[in-house]
Amino acid sequence: MIRNIKVEEKLAEIKEYWSPVIVGELNGQHVKLVKLLGEFVWHKHDSEDEMFYVISGDLKIEFRDKTISLKPNEFTVIPRGIEHRPVADSEVAVMLFEPISTLNTGDKVNELTKKDMKRI
């Protein structure tokens, strides 16, 4: 189905931090929106690359040897197998592009793991 996605409207529906929602799908990839606040779990994705596109706020992504900072309208691609931890000192809205098989916590399974993501 072809439709316009109004990102701000979809973000307004998200009430829980670190809980990605699916807003689109293309070529075996999910397009997800998520709000972040605080520190996430250290993790890696053994089989998938992961793209973070910052819509609002400032996002830090920590690696074992450095930290990068992303501002609105910036993105990064984290190659598969690279351990990382997203950190948001204040609320951040992010769009993710990931293969459908991607588990949000990668190689870790804990209370933040979302196996059945909501579609909005």
Protein Blocks (a to p, Z undefined) as FASTA:
>chain_A
ZZdddfklmmmmpmbghiacdfbdeehiacdddddedjddddddfkbccddddfbdcddd
ddfkbccdddehiacdddehiacddddfbdcdddddddfklcfklmaccfklcfbccdZZ
